Amino acid sequence: MHAYRRVLFMLISSSKGTLTVNSPIELRKVIGGVILSILWVCTFLFIKPTLIIDWVGDNSVTTNFKLVVVLIGLLVIVFYHIFYRSSGETTKLSLTATLTILWLSLIIFYPFKDPTNDAGGAVGFFALIGGLAVCVLWVRFFSDELIVAS
């Protein structure tokens, strides 16, 4: 009976007499966050770490180009989630999807077994902790007790 009332609550008749679904979960924000996070992961994969920005022109003040692009991309993702107006549940869902993509890309693309990589064990440990966080966040969204209200 509860599901029947929930469906009736979500169906609202418009001025033209047709039924539309009033869902506060905005799919556009979630898809936008996913696209931005995939582009951010691509900056790690496709920009060479040897590229630099020479601020003065004589190689005295240089900055790693990949670092600058990664920081700008991170700021874009954070400001996108802050300034895109939507419900709190939509923002949480979008951030959870973004975190999931970032965690999966870490698991897939990080060289854990590289013999020259001394930080492989520490990154592996924190990747496991991050995976636990991703699981806990998705359990929250898949639980039956979560009710989205407008």
N, C-alpha and C positions, 0 to 999 in steps of 0.2 A: 504494500500500500504506500510505503514511503517513496518508492521509486516513481509511482504513478503521480503523486503530488509534486515531485521534483520535475517531472516532464511537463506537467501542467504549468508550473511556475515559469519554466523556461520558454514556453510557447506564448507569444504575445501577438495579437492581431495588429496589423499595421493599418494605415489610413486607407489603403486600397483593398482591404479585406483579405489579403493573403497572410499566411502564418510565417513568421520569421523566428529564428532561434536567437534569443538574447543570451549570449554567453560572454561572461566577463574575461575569459581567457582569450587574449588577442594573439592569434597565431602569427601575425606579422612581426611582432616583437621577438618571438621565439625564433622564427626563421631568420630574421635579421641578425640576431645574436649568434646563431649557428654559422651563418655566412661570414660574419666578421671574425669569428674564432678560427674558421678554416683558413681565411686569408692570413690571419696572424700566425698560424702554424706554418703556412707556406713561406713566410718571411724567414723562419728558422731554416727551412729546407733549401730554399733556392737562392738566397743571398750569400755570396762568398764572404767568409770572415776576413779575407785579405783586403777588401775594399775599405778605404778610409776617406774621411772628409778633411781636407786641408783648409783650415779656416783662414790662414794668413797668406799662403801661397809658397812658403819656403820650407815646408815640412817641420816647422817648429811647434805648431799647435795642431795636432791631429786628433780625430775622434773616429772610433770604429763605426762605419756606416751601418752595419747590422745592428749594433746596440741602439743607435738613434732610431732606426726604423722599428725595432721591437718595442722601445719605450713609447714611441708615438702611437703604435698600434694598440698597446695596452691602455694608453690614455683614451683612445677612441672607443675601445670596448667599455671601459668604465664610464665614460661620459654618456655613451649611448644608453646604458642601463639606468643612469641617473636621470637624464633629461627626457627620455621617451616616456611620456605620461601613460601609465597603465595601472592596473590594480597590482597590489602587492603580490598576489599569487602568480600573476603573469611574470612579474620581475623575478620571483624566486624560481619559476620554471625555466625561464630563459637563462638565468645564471647557472642553474643545475645542468642544463644542456651544454652550455659553454664549458663548464668545468669537466663534464664527461668527455667532450671532444679533446680538451687539453690533456686530460689524463690518458686517454687512449693514444694520443700522438706521442706522449712521453714513453709509454710502454712499447709502442711499435718502433719509434725512430731513435731512441736513445741507445748509444753503444755501451751496453752494460758489460760486455765481455771483451772490450778492447783492452789489450795488455798495457797500453800506455795511459789508460784512464785510471787514475788513483781513486776517484770519487764514485766509482760504479756501485760499491756496496752501500754507501750512504744514500745515493740517489735511489737505489733499489728499495731500501728501507722506507724512505719517504714516499716512494711510488706506491708501496703497499698500504701505507697509512692513508694516502690520497684515495686509493681504491676503496678503502673502508668508508671514507667520507662520502664518496660518490654513491656507494651502495646505501648508506643511511639516508642520503638525500632522496634517492629514487624510491626507497621504501616509504618515505613520507608522502610522496605524490601518489603512490599506488595503494595507499591505505584506504580503507572504506570510510574512515572517520572524517576525511577531508571534504568539506562541503563548500562549494564556491557560491557565494551570494553576491548580488549586485549592490 
